[in-house]
Amino acid sequence: MALFFGYEMGLNGAWATYLALPFGIIPFSYAMSFWFTVDSAAQTFTMFFHFFILGIMSTLTFGLRVSLD
């Protein structure tokens, strides 16, 4: 968040996304626990899924935004 404001990236709604993120992740993780019979499989899947969405997709979005400007 400090980098968004420090570099004046113009992402005014980014703070709201970071504040709303736990309210989406917690119910998603709870729902995933019922899809798997083994707790460790549910935890591993959820961690990799969140890594993919938060890590890779945000980097891809940033790269496409920079390259298209």
PDB file of N, CA, C, O and CB in Angstrom:
ATOM      1  N   MET A   1       0.833  -1.186   0.000  1.00  0.00           N
ATOM      2  CA  MET A   1       0.000   0.000   0.000  1.00  0.00           C
ATOM      3  C   MET A   1       0.869   1.238   0.000  1.00  0.00           C
ATOM      4  O   MET A   1       0.549   2.223  -0.664  1.00  0.00           O
ATOM      5  CB  MET A   1      -0.943   0.005   1.201  1.00  0.00           C
ATOM      6  N   ALA A   2       1.957   1.199   0.732  1.00  0.00           N
ATOM      7  CA  ALA A   2       2.847   2.362   0.781  1.00  0.00           C
ATOM      8  C   ALA A   2       3.449   2.627  -0.592  1.00  0.00           C
ATOM      9  O   ALA A   2       3.665   3.782  -0.961  1.00  0.00           O
ATOM     10  CB  ALA A   2       3.965   2.149   1.821  1.00  0.00           C
ATOM     11  N   LEU A   3       3.720   1.575  -1.347  1.00  0.00           N
ATOM     12  CA  LEU A   3       4.288   1.763  -2.687  1.00  0.00           C
ATOM     13  C   LEU A   3       3.275   2.395  -3.637  1.00  0.00           C
ATOM     14  O   LEU A   3       3.646   3.204  -4.487  1.00  0.00           O
ATOM     15  CB  LEU A   3       4.770   0.422  -3.256  1.00  0.00           C
ATOM     16  N   PHE A   4       2.004   2.036  -3.502  1.00  0.00           N
ATOM     17  CA  PHE A   4       0.981   2.643  -4.351  1.00  0.00           C
ATOM     18  C   PHE A   4       0.934   4.151  -4.155  1.00  0.00           C
ATOM     19  O   PHE A   4       0.883   4.919  -5.116  1.00  0.00           O
ATOM     20  CB  PHE A   4      -0.391   2.032  -4.058  1.00  0.00           C
ATOM     21  N   PHE A   5       0.953   4.557  -2.893  1.00  0.00           N
ATOM     22  CA  PHE A   5       0.883   5.986  -2.607  1.00  0.00           C
ATOM     23  C   PHE A   5       2.232   6.670  -2.802  1.00  0.00           C
ATOM     24  O   PHE A   5       2.289   7.828  -3.217  1.00  0.00           O
ATOM     25  CB  PHE A   5       0.389   6.211  -1.189  1.00  0.00           C
ATOM     26  N   GLY A   6       3.316   5.958  -2.502  1.00  0.00           N
ATOM     27  CA  GLY A   6       4.646   6.537  -2.640  1.00  0.00           C
ATOM     28  C   GLY A   6       5.025   6.833  -4.074  1.00  0.00           C
ATOM     29  O   GLY A   6       5.647   7.858  -4.353  1.00  0.00           O
ATOM     30  N   TYR A   7       4.660   5.956  -4.984  1.00  0.00           N
ATOM     31  CA  TYR A   7       4.980   6.151  -6.390  1.00  0.00           C
ATOM     32  C   TYR A   7       3.846   6.794  -7.170  1.00  0.00           C
ATOM     33  O   TYR A   7       3.953   6.981  -8.381  1.00  0.00           O
ATOM     34  CB  TYR A   7       5.337   4.839  -7.016  1.00  0.00           C
ATOM     35  N   GLU A   8       2.764   7.132  -6.485  1.00  0.00           N
ATOM     36  CA  GLU A   8       1.604   7.795  -7.097  1.00  0.00           C
ATOM     37  C   GLU A   8       1.170   7.073  -8.367  1.00  0.00           C
ATOM     38  O   GLU A   8       1.142   7.649  -9.455  1.00  0.00           O
ATOM     39  CB  GLU A   8       1.928   9.267  -7.413  1.00  0.00           C
ATOM     40  N   MET A   9       0.834   5.795  -8.200  1.00  0.00           N
ATOM     41  CA  MET A   9       0.482   4.955  -9.340  1.00  0.00           C
ATOM     42  C   MET A   9      -0.940   5.196  -9.833  1.00  0.00           C
ATOM     43  O   MET A   9      -1.307   4.708 -10.902  1.00  0.00           O
ATOM     44  CB  MET A   9       0.648   3.504  -8.975  1.00  0.00           C
ATOM     45  N   GLY A  10      -1.734   5.926  -9.093  1.00  0.00           N
ATOM     46  CA  GLY A  10      -3.089   6.215  -9.535  1.00  0.00           C
ATOM     47  C   GLY A  10      -4.052   5.057  -9.318  1.00  0.00           C
ATOM     48  O   GLY A  10      -5.074   4.969  -9.998  1.00  0.00           O
ATOM     49  N   LEU A  11      -3.743   4.182  -8.394  1.00  0.00           N
ATOM     50  CA  LEU A  11      -4.619   3.054  -8.093  1.00  0.00           C
ATOM     51  C   LEU A  11      -5.418   3.401  -6.840  1.00  0.00           C
ATOM     52  O   LEU A  11      -5.132   2.894  -5.755  1.00  0.00           O
ATOM     53  CB  LEU A  11      -3.800   1.727  -7.899  1.00  0.00           C
ATOM     54  N   ASN A  12      -6.397   4.247  -6.991  1.00  0.00           N
ATOM     55  CA  ASN A  12      -7.132   4.768  -5.847  1.00  0.00           C
ATOM     56  C   ASN A  12      -7.948   3.701  -5.132  1.00  0.00           C
ATOM     57  O   ASN A  12      -8.146   3.798  -3.921  1.00  0.00           O
ATOM     58  CB  ASN A  12      -8.035   5.879  -6.289  1.00  0.00           C
ATOM     59  N   GLY A  13      -8.423   2.698  -5.836  1.00  0.00           N
ATOM     60  CA  GLY A  13      -9.245   1.672  -5.217  1.00  0.00           C
ATOM     61  C   GLY A  13      -8.465   0.479  -4.693  1.00  0.00           C
ATOM     62  O   GLY A  13      -9.066  -0.479  -4.207  1.00  0.00           O
ATOM     63  N   ALA A  14      -7.138   0.515  -4.780  1.00  0.00           N
ATOM     64  CA  ALA A  14      -6.327  -0.636  -4.357  1.00  0.00           C
ATOM     65  C   ALA A  14      -6.432  -0.874  -2.856  1.00  0.00           C
ATOM     66  O   ALA A  14      -6.428  -2.022  -2.414  1.00  0.00           O
ATOM     67  CB  ALA A  14      -4.863  -0.425  -4.745  1.00  0.00           C
ATOM     68  N   TRP A  15      -6.523   0.174  -2.081  1.00  0.00           N
ATOM     69  CA  TRP A  15      -6.606   0.001  -0.621  1.00  0.00           C
ATOM     70  C   TRP A  15      -7.885  -0.733  -0.234  1.00  0.00           C
ATOM     71  O   TRP A  15      -7.892  -1.518   0.714  1.00  0.00           O
ATOM     72  CB  TRP A  15      -6.547   1.370   0.094  1.00  0.00           C
ATOM     73  N   ALA A  16      -8.964  -0.480  -0.967  1.00  0.00           N
ATOM     74  CA  ALA A  16     -10.231  -1.160  -0.665  1.00  0.00           C
ATOM     75  C   ALA A  16     -10.126  -2.652  -0.980  1.00  0.00           C
ATOM     76  O   ALA A  16     -10.706  -3.479  -0.276  1.00  0.00           O
ATOM     77  CB  ALA A  16     -11.394  -0.526  -1.465  1.00  0.00           C
ATOM     78  N   THR A  17      -9.397  -2.990  -2.022  1.00  0.00           N
ATOM     79  CA  THR A  17      -9.209  -4.393  -2.378  1.00  0.00           C
ATOM     80  C   THR A  17      -8.427  -5.121  -1.299  1.00  0.00           C
ATOM     81  O   THR A  17      -8.778  -6.239  -0.921  1.00  0.00           O
ATOM     82  CB  THR A  17      -8.490  -4.515  -3.723  1.00  0.00           C
ATOM     83  N   TYR A  18      -7.376  -4.496  -0.805  1.00  0.00           N
ATOM     84  CA  TYR A  18      -6.580  -5.133   0.244  1.00  0.00           C
ATOM     85  C   TYR A  18      -7.352  -5.248   1.552  1.00  0.00           C
ATOM     86  O   TYR A  18      -7.143  -6.201   2.303  1.00  0.00           O
ATOM     87  CB  TYR A  18      -5.295  -4.354   0.474  1.00  0.00           C
ATOM     88  N   LEU A  19      -8.226  -4.315   1.837  1.00  0.00           N
ATOM     89  CA  LEU A  19      -9.033  -4.417   3.049  1.00  0.00           C
ATOM     90  C   LEU A  19     -10.134  -5.476   2.913  1.00  0.00           C
ATOM     91  O   LEU A  19     -10.510  -6.100   3.905  1.00  0.00           O
ATOM     92  CB  LEU A  19      -9.653  -3.062   3.380  1.00  0.00           C
ATOM     93  N   ALA A  20     -10.650  -5.684   1.705  1.00  0.00           N
ATOM     94  CA  ALA A  20     -11.724  -6.650   1.488  1.00  0.00           C
ATOM     95  C   ALA A  20     -11.207  -8.077   1.279  1.00  0.00           C
ATOM     96  O   ALA A  20     -11.978  -9.034   1.352  1.00  0.00           O
ATOM     97  CB  ALA A  20     -12.551  -6.231   0.293  1.00  0.00           C
ATOM     98  N   LEU A  21      -9.928  -8.215   1.024  1.00  0.00           N
ATOM     99  CA  LEU A  21      -9.360  -9.525   0.716  1.00  0.00           C
ATOM    100  C   LEU A  21      -9.591 -10.574   1.813  1.00  0.00           C
ATOM    101  O   LEU A  21      -9.995 -11.688   1.479  1.00  0.00           O
ATOM    102  CB  LEU A  21      -7.887  -9.381   0.470  1.00  0.00           C
ATOM    103  N   PRO A  22      -9.360 -10.286   3.090  1.00  0.00           N
ATOM    104  CA  PRO A  22      -9.608 -11.325   4.104  1.00  0.00           C
ATOM    105  C   PRO A  22     -11.061 -11.775   4.180  1.00  0.00           C
ATOM    106  O   PRO A  22     -11.331 -12.924   4.529  1.00  0.00           O
ATOM    107  CB  PRO A  22      -9.184 -10.825   5.451  1.00  0.00           C
ATOM    108  N   PHE A  23     -11.990 -10.898   3.862  1.00  0.00           N
ATOM    109  CA  PHE A  23     -13.405 -11.267   3.918  1.00  0.00           C
ATOM    110  C   PHE A  23     -13.796 -12.204   2.775  1.00  0.00           C
ATOM    111  O   PHE A  23     -14.858 -12.826   2.824  1.00  0.00           O
ATOM    112  CB  PHE A  23     -14.273 -10.014   3.879  1.00  0.00           C
ATOM    113  N   GLY A  24     -12.969 -12.310   1.768  1.00  0.00           N
ATOM    114  CA  GLY A  24     -13.203 -13.265   0.695  1.00  0.00           C
ATOM    115  C   GLY A  24     -12.401 -14.543   0.856  1.00  0.00           C
ATOM    116  O   GLY A  24     -12.870 -15.627   0.508  1.00  0.00           O
ATOM    117  N   ILE A  25     -11.196 -14.416   1.384  1.00  0.00           N
ATOM    118  CA  ILE A  25     -10.320 -15.579   1.518  1.00  0.00           C
ATOM    119  C   ILE A  25     -10.802 -16.523   2.617  1.00  0.00           C
ATOM    120  O   ILE A  25     -10.756 -17.741   2.446  1.00  0.00           O
ATOM    121  CB  ILE A  25      -8.891 -15.131   1.807  1.00  0.00           C
ATOM    122  N   ILE A  26     -11.252 -15.988   3.719  1.00  0.00           N
ATOM    123  CA  ILE A  26     -11.670 -16.839   4.839  1.00  0.00           C
ATOM    124  C   ILE A  26     -12.859 -17.735   4.468  1.00  0.00           C
ATOM    125  O   ILE A  26     -12.796 -18.937   4.725  1.00  0.00           O
ATOM    126  CB  ILE A  26     -12.033 -15.972   6.046  1.00  0.00           C
ATOM    127  N   PRO A  27     -13.947 -17.203   3.873  1.00  0.00           N
ATOM    128  CA  PRO A  27     -15.039 -18.119   3.468  1.00  0.00           C
ATOM    129  C   PRO A  27     -14.626 -19.090   2.364  1.00  0.00           C
ATOM    130  O   PRO A  27     -15.100 -20.225   2.332  1.00  0.00           O
ATOM    131  CB  PRO A  27     -16.243 -17.314   2.997  1.00  0.00           C
ATOM    132  N   PHE A  28     -13.747 -18.654   1.459  1.00  0.00           N
ATOM    133  CA  PHE A  28     -13.277 -19.544   0.396  1.00  0.00           C
ATOM    134  C   PHE A  28     -12.495 -20.710   0.987  1.00  0.00           C
ATOM    135  O   PHE A  28     -12.688 -21.857   0.582  1.00  0.00           O
ATOM    136  CB  PHE A  28     -12.404 -18.773  -0.613  1.00  0.00           C
ATOM    137  N   SER A  29     -11.619 -20.427   1.935  1.00  0.00           N
ATOM    138  CA  SER A  29     -10.841 -21.486   2.576  1.00  0.00           C
ATOM    139  C   SER A  29     -11.747 -22.443   3.352  1.00  0.00           C
ATOM    140  O   SER A  29     -11.520 -23.653   3.357  1.00  0.00           O
ATOM    141  CB  SER A  29      -9.788 -20.881   3.514  1.00  0.00           C
ATOM    142  N   TYR A  30     -12.757 -21.904   3.997  1.00  0.00           N
ATOM    143  CA  TYR A  30     -13.703 -22.743   4.740  1.00  0.00           C
ATOM    144  C   TYR A  30     -14.475 -23.655   3.782  1.00  0.00           C
ATOM    145  O   TYR A  30     -14.667 -24.836   4.070  1.00  0.00           O
ATOM    146  CB  TYR A  30     -14.686 -21.863   5.554  1.00  0.00           C
ATOM    147  N   ALA A  31     -14.916 -23.112   2.649  1.00  0.00           N
ATOM    148  CA  ALA A  31     -15.643 -23.923   1.676  1.00  0.00           C
ATOM    149  C   ALA A  31     -14.746 -25.000   1.064  1.00  0.00           C
ATOM    150  O   ALA A  31     -15.206 -26.110   0.799  1.00  0.00           O
ATOM    151  CB  ALA A  31     -16.220 -23.034   0.575  1.00  0.00           C
ATOM    152  N   MET A  32     -13.481 -24.682   0.841  1.00  0.00           N
ATOM    153  CA  MET A  32     -12.562 -25.673   0.268  1.00  0.00           C
ATOM    154  C   MET A  32     -12.308 -26.833   1.223  1.00  0.00           C
ATOM    155  O   MET A  32     -11.990 -27.939   0.786  1.00  0.00           O
ATOM    156  CB  MET A  32     -11.240 -25.012  -0.098  1.00  0.00           C
ATOM    157  N   SER A  33     -12.444 -26.589   2.511  1.00  0.00           N
ATOM    158  CA  SER A  33     -12.207 -27.675   3.468  1.00  0.00           C
ATOM    159  C   SER A  33     -13.245 -28.786   3.331  1.00  0.00           C
ATOM    160  O   SER A  33     -12.983 -29.919   3.735  1.00  0.00           O
ATOM    161  CB  SER A  33     -12.218 -27.131   4.896  1.00  0.00           C
ATOM    162  N   PHE A  34     -14.403 -28.491   2.777  1.00  0.00           N
ATOM    163  CA  PHE A  34     -15.436 -29.510   2.583  1.00  0.00           C
ATOM    164  C   PHE A  34     -15.278 -30.254   1.259  1.00  0.00           C
ATOM    165  O   PHE A  34     -15.854 -31.330   1.094  1.00  0.00           O
ATOM    166  CB  PHE A  34     -16.810 -28.870   2.647  1.00  0.00           C
ATOM    167  N   TRP A  35     -14.532 -29.725   0.336  1.00  0.00           N
ATOM    168  CA  TRP A  35     -14.344 -30.376  -0.961  1.00  0.00           C
ATOM    169  C   TRP A  35     -13.330 -31.510  -0.913  1.00  0.00           C
ATOM    170  O   TRP A  35     -13.344 -32.403  -1.760  1.00  0.00           O
ATOM    171  CB  TRP A  35     -13.910 -29.361  -1.985  1.00  0.00           C
ATOM    172  N   PHE A  36     -12.455 -31.470   0.078  1.00  0.00           N
ATOM    173  CA  PHE A  36     -11.394 -32.462   0.178  1.00  0.00           C
ATOM    174  C   PHE A  36     -11.627 -33.338   1.398  1.00  0.00           C
ATOM    175  O   PHE A  36     -12.182 -32.894   2.404  1.00  0.00           O
ATOM    176  CB  PHE A  36     -10.011 -31.783   0.252  1.00  0.00           C
ATOM    177  N   THR A  37     -11.196 -34.584   1.295  1.00  0.00           N
ATOM    178  CA  THR A  37     -11.342 -35.493   2.425  1.00  0.00           C
ATOM    179  C   THR A  37     -10.149 -35.398   3.377  1.00  0.00           C
ATOM    180  O   THR A  37     -10.266 -35.723   4.558  1.00  0.00           O
ATOM    181  CB  THR A  37     -11.503 -36.928   1.928  1.00  0.00           C
ATOM    182  N   VAL A  38      -9.020 -34.958   2.869  1.00  0.00           N
ATOM    183  CA  VAL A  38      -7.805 -34.826   3.679  1.00  0.00           C
ATOM    184  C   VAL A  38      -7.536 -33.348   3.908  1.00  0.00           C
ATOM    185  O   VAL A  38      -7.526 -32.555   2.966  1.00  0.00           O
ATOM    186  CB  VAL A  38      -6.579 -35.515   2.990  1.00  0.00           C
ATOM    187  N   ASP A  39      -7.320 -32.986   5.158  1.00  0.00           N
ATOM    188  CA  ASP A  39      -7.105 -31.574   5.493  1.00  0.00           C
ATOM    189  C   ASP A  39      -5.869 -30.997   4.825  1.00  0.00           C
ATOM    190  O   ASP A  39      -5.882 -29.848   4.383  1.00  0.00           O
ATOM    191  CB  ASP A  39      -6.989 -31.409   6.991  1.00  0.00           C
ATOM    192  N   SER A  40      -4.810 -31.774   4.745  1.00  0.00           N
ATOM    193  CA  SER A  40      -3.570 -31.264   4.155  1.00  0.00           C
ATOM    194  C   SER A  40      -3.738 -31.011   2.660  1.00  0.00           C
ATOM    195  O   SER A  40      -3.121 -30.088   2.127  1.00  0.00           O
ATOM    196  CB  SER A  40      -2.419 -32.248   4.396  1.00  0.00           C
ATOM    197  N   ALA A  41      -4.544 -31.794   1.979  1.00  0.00           N
ATOM    198  CA  ALA A  41      -4.787 -31.570   0.553  1.00  0.00           C
ATOM    199  C   ALA A  41      -5.555 -30.269   0.337  1.00  0.00           C
ATOM    200  O   ALA A  41      -5.257 -29.518  -0.591  1.00  0.00           O
ATOM    201  CB  ALA A  41      -5.563 -32.753  -0.056  1.00  0.00           C
ATOM    202  N   ALA A  42      -6.536 -30.004   1.187  1.00  0.00           N
ATOM    203  CA  ALA A  42      -7.295 -28.755   1.085  1.00  0.00           C
ATOM    204  C   ALA A  42      -6.405 -27.556   1.363  1.00  0.00           C
ATOM    205  O   ALA A  42      -6.499 -26.537   0.679  1.00  0.00           O
ATOM    206  CB  ALA A  42      -8.482 -28.765   2.057  1.00  0.00           C
ATOM    207  N   GLN A  43      -5.547 -27.672   2.356  1.00  0.00           N
ATOM    208  CA  GLN A  43      -4.657 -26.567   2.690  1.00  0.00           C
ATOM    209  C   GLN A  43      -3.645 -26.316   1.576  1.00  0.00           C
ATOM    210  O   GLN A  43      -3.375 -25.167   1.229  1.00  0.00           O
ATOM    211  CB  GLN A  43      -3.933 -26.850   4.004  1.00  0.00           C
ATOM    212  N   THR A  44      -3.094 -27.373   1.025  1.00  0.00           N
ATOM    213  CA  THR A  44      -2.120 -27.223  -0.060  1.00  0.00           C
ATOM    214  C   THR A  44      -2.768 -26.613  -1.290  1.00  0.00           C
ATOM    215  O   THR A  44      -2.208 -25.698  -1.893  1.00  0.00           O
ATOM    216  CB  THR A  44      -1.495 -28.576  -0.414  1.00  0.00           C
ATOM    217  N   PHE A  45      -3.936 -27.104  -1.671  1.00  0.00           N
ATOM    218  CA  PHE A  45      -4.629 -26.554  -2.828  1.00  0.00           C
ATOM    219  C   PHE A  45      -4.950 -25.079  -2.622  1.00  0.00           C
ATOM    220  O   PHE A  45      -4.742 -24.266  -3.522  1.00  0.00           O
ATOM    221  CB  PHE A  45      -5.909 -27.338  -3.103  1.00  0.00           C
ATOM    222  N   THR A  46      -5.454 -24.735  -1.447  1.00  0.00           N
ATOM    223  CA  THR A  46      -5.835 -23.352  -1.170  1.00  0.00           C
ATOM    224  C   THR A  46      -4.621 -22.432  -1.198  1.00  0.00           C
ATOM    225  O   THR A  46      -4.697 -21.325  -1.732  1.00  0.00           O
ATOM    226  CB  THR A  46      -6.536 -23.253   0.184  1.00  0.00           C
ATOM    227  N   MET A  47      -3.513 -22.872  -0.635  1.00  0.00           N
ATOM    228  CA  MET A  47      -2.313 -22.032  -0.644  1.00  0.00           C
ATOM    229  C   MET A  47      -1.788 -21.827  -2.062  1.00  0.00           C
ATOM    230  O   MET A  47      -1.424 -20.707  -2.420  1.00  0.00           O
ATOM    231  CB  MET A  47      -1.223 -22.653   0.231  1.00  0.00           C
ATOM    232  N   PHE A  48      -1.740 -22.876  -2.874  1.00  0.00           N
ATOM    233  CA  PHE A  48      -1.274 -22.728  -4.243  1.00  0.00           C
ATOM    234  C   PHE A  48      -2.242 -21.891  -5.081  1.00  0.00           C
ATOM    235  O   PHE A  48      -1.814 -21.107  -5.929  1.00  0.00           O
ATOM    236  CB  PHE A  48      -1.082 -24.098  -4.878  1.00  0.00           C
ATOM    237  N   PHE A  49      -3.523 -22.053  -4.849  1.00  0.00           N
ATOM    238  CA  PHE A  49      -4.511 -21.254  -5.581  1.00  0.00           C
ATOM    239  C   PHE A  49      -4.370 -19.774  -5.248  1.00  0.00           C
ATOM    240  O   PHE A  49      -4.406 -18.930  -6.143  1.00  0.00           O
ATOM    241  CB  PHE A  49      -5.935 -21.732  -5.260  1.00  0.00           C
ATOM    242  N   HIS A  50      -4.209 -19.454  -3.956  1.00  0.00           N
ATOM    243  CA  HIS A  50      -4.030 -18.056  -3.567  1.00  0.00           C
ATOM    244  C   HIS A  50      -2.718 -17.503  -4.092  1.00  0.00           C
ATOM    245  O   HIS A  50      -2.658 -16.344  -4.503  1.00  0.00           O
ATOM    246  CB  HIS A  50      -4.085 -17.913  -2.050  1.00  0.00           C
ATOM    247  N   PHE A  51      -1.668 -18.310  -4.086  1.00  0.00           N
ATOM    248  CA  PHE A  51      -0.403 -17.869  -4.663  1.00  0.00           C
ATOM    249  C   PHE A  51      -0.572 -17.552  -6.135  1.00  0.00           C
ATOM    250  O   PHE A  51      -0.060 -16.539  -6.612  1.00  0.00           O
ATOM    251  CB  PHE A  51       0.679 -18.931  -4.473  1.00  0.00           C
ATOM    252  N   PHE A  52      -1.281 -18.401  -6.861  1.00  0.00           N
ATOM    253  CA  PHE A  52      -1.484 -18.176  -8.292  1.00  0.00           C
ATOM    254  C   PHE A  52      -2.278 -16.904  -8.535  1.00  0.00           C
ATOM    255  O   PHE A  52      -1.879 -16.069  -9.347  1.00  0.00           O
ATOM    256  CB  PHE A  52      -2.200 -19.370  -8.927  1.00  0.00           C
ATOM    257  N   ILE A  53      -3.376 -16.751  -7.851  1.00  0.00           N
ATOM    258  CA  ILE A  53      -4.229 -15.588  -8.071  1.00  0.00           C
ATOM    259  C   ILE A  53      -3.546 -14.303  -7.616  1.00  0.00           C
ATOM    260  O   ILE A  53      -3.509 -13.325  -8.362  1.00  0.00           O
ATOM    261  CB  ILE A  53      -5.556 -15.762  -7.341  1.00  0.00           C
ATOM    262  N   LEU A  54      -3.007 -14.296  -6.403  1.00  0.00           N
ATOM    263  CA  LEU A  54      -2.430 -13.069  -5.858  1.00  0.00           C
ATOM    264  C   LEU A  54      -1.045 -12.774  -6.410  1.00  0.00           C
ATOM    265  O   LEU A  54      -0.704 -11.613  -6.633  1.00  0.00           O
ATOM    266  CB  LEU A  54      -2.363 -13.157  -4.358  1.00  0.00           C
ATOM    267  N   GLY A  55      -0.256 -13.790  -6.630  1.00  0.00           N
ATOM    268  CA  GLY A  55       1.118 -13.575  -7.076  1.00  0.00           C
ATOM    269  C   GLY A  55       1.259 -13.455  -8.579  1.00  0.00           C
ATOM    270  O   GLY A  55       1.774 -12.457  -9.084  1.00  0.00           O
ATOM    271  N   ILE A  56       0.815 -14.446  -9.276  1.00  0.00           N
ATOM    272  CA  ILE A  56       1.050 -14.499 -10.714  1.00  0.00           C
ATOM    273  C   ILE A  56       0.083 -13.602 -11.481  1.00  0.00           C
ATOM    274  O   ILE A  56       0.499 -12.871 -12.380  1.00  0.00           O
ATOM    275  CB  ILE A  56       0.931 -15.930 -11.209  1.00  0.00           C
ATOM    276  N   MET A  57      -1.192 -13.650 -11.138  1.00  0.00           N
ATOM    277  CA  MET A  57      -2.162 -12.849 -11.887  1.00  0.00           C
ATOM    278  C   MET A  57      -1.974 -11.352 -11.652  1.00  0.00           C
ATOM    279  O   MET A  57      -2.169 -10.563 -12.577  1.00  0.00           O
ATOM    280  CB  MET A  57      -3.577 -13.255 -11.506  1.00  0.00           C
ATOM    281  N   SER A  58      -1.601 -10.944 -10.444  1.00  0.00           N
ATOM    282  CA  SER A  58      -1.367  -9.519 -10.212  1.00  0.00           C
ATOM    283  C   SER A  58      -0.129  -9.042 -10.959  1.00  0.00           C
ATOM    284  O   SER A  58      -0.107  -7.921 -11.466  1.00  0.00           O
ATOM    285  CB  SER A  58      -1.220  -9.236  -8.714  1.00  0.00           C
ATOM    286  N   THR A  59       0.904  -9.883 -11.033  1.00  0.00           N
ATOM    287  CA  THR A  59       2.095  -9.530 -11.798  1.00  0.00           C
ATOM    288  C   THR A  59       1.769  -9.442 -13.281  1.00  0.00           C
ATOM    289  O   THR A  59       2.245  -8.537 -13.966  1.00  0.00           O
ATOM    290  CB  THR A  59       3.212 -10.552 -11.560  1.00  0.00           C
ATOM    291  N   LEU A  60       0.981 -10.352 -13.774  1.00  0.00           N
ATOM    292  CA  LEU A  60       0.567 -10.326 -15.173  1.00  0.00           C
ATOM    293  C   LEU A  60      -0.263  -9.080 -15.474  1.00  0.00           C
ATOM    294  O   LEU A  60      -0.067  -8.435 -16.504  1.00  0.00           O
ATOM    295  CB  LEU A  60      -0.230 -11.589 -15.519  1.00  0.00           C
ATOM    296  N   THR A  61      -1.180  -8.747 -14.586  1.00  0.00           N
ATOM    297  CA  THR A  61      -1.998  -7.549 -14.780  1.00  0.00           C
ATOM    298  C   THR A  61      -1.139  -6.302 -14.778  1.00  0.00           C
ATOM    299  O   THR A  61      -1.339  -5.415 -15.608  1.00  0.00           O
ATOM    300  CB  THR A  61      -3.069  -7.447 -13.696  1.00  0.00           C
ATOM    301  N   PHE A  62      -0.180  -6.214 -13.855  1.00  0.00           N
ATOM    302  CA  PHE A  62       0.710  -5.068 -13.804  1.00  0.00           C
ATOM    303  C   PHE A  62       1.538  -4.966 -15.073  1.00  0.00           C
ATOM    304  O   PHE A  62       1.696  -3.880 -15.629  1.00  0.00           O
ATOM    305  CB  PHE A  62       1.617  -5.155 -12.588  1.00  0.00           C
ATOM    306  N   GLY A  63       2.071  -6.099 -15.536  1.00  0.00           N
ATOM    307  CA  GLY A  63       2.869  -6.088 -16.763  1.00  0.00           C
ATOM    308  C   GLY A  63       2.072  -5.671 -17.973  1.00  0.00           C
ATOM    309  O   GLY A  63       2.569  -4.917 -18.809  1.00  0.00           O
ATOM    310  N   LEU A  64       0.845  -6.144 -18.087  1.00  0.00           N
ATOM    311  CA  LEU A  64       0.014  -5.739 -19.216  1.00  0.00           C
ATOM    312  C   LEU A  64      -0.375  -4.263 -19.113  1.00  0.00           C
ATOM    313  O   LEU A  64      -0.472  -3.571 -20.126  1.00  0.00           O
ATOM    314  CB  LEU A  64      -1.244  -6.614 -19.290  1.00  0.00           C
ATOM    315  N   ARG A  65      -0.593  -3.797 -17.914  1.00  0.00           N
ATOM    316  CA  ARG A  65      -0.949  -2.381 -17.744  1.00  0.00           C
ATOM    317  C   ARG A  65       0.204  -1.474 -18.138  1.00  0.00           C
ATOM    318  O   ARG A  65      -0.002  -0.446 -18.784  1.00  0.00           O
ATOM    319  CB  ARG A  65      -1.360  -2.100 -16.295  1.00  0.00           C
ATOM    320  N   VAL A  66       1.416  -1.851 -17.750  1.00  0.00           N
ATOM    321  CA  VAL A  66       2.599  -1.051 -18.080  1.00  0.00           C
ATOM    322  C   VAL A  66       2.882  -1.105 -19.577  1.00  0.00           C
ATOM    323  O   VAL A  66       3.220  -0.087 -20.181  1.00  0.00           O
ATOM    324  CB  VAL A  66       3.825  -1.546 -17.288  1.00  0.00           C
ATOM    325  N   SER A  67       2.749  -2.276 -20.174  1.00  0.00           N
ATOM    326  CA  SER A  67       3.076  -2.406 -21.599  1.00  0.00           C
ATOM    327  C   SER A  67       2.045  -1.728 -22.495  1.00  0.00           C
ATOM    328  O   SER A  67       2.374  -1.325 -23.611  1.00  0.00           O
ATOM    329  CB  SER A  67       3.188  -3.875 -21.976  1.00  0.00           C
ATOM    330  N   LEU A  68       0.806  -1.595 -22.032  1.00  0.00           N
ATOM    331  CA  LEU A  68      -0.216  -0.981 -22.867  1.00  0.00           C
ATOM    332  C   LEU A  68      -0.282   0.539 -22.719  1.00  0.00           C
ATOM    333  O   LEU A  68      -0.923   1.213 -23.526  1.00  0.00           O
ATOM    334  CB  LEU A  68      -1.554  -1.574 -22.540  1.00  0.00           C
ATOM    335  N   ASP A  69       0.380   1.084 -21.688  1.00  0.00           N
ATOM    336  CA  ASP A  69       0.361   2.545 -21.512  1.00  0.00           C
ATOM    337  C   ASP A  69       1.375   3.233 -22.356  1.00  0.00           C
ATOM    338  O   ASP A  69       1.481   4.458 -22.318  1.00  0.00           O
ATOM    339  CB  ASP A  69       0.592   2.908 -20.085  1.00  0.00           C
TER     340      ASP A  69
END
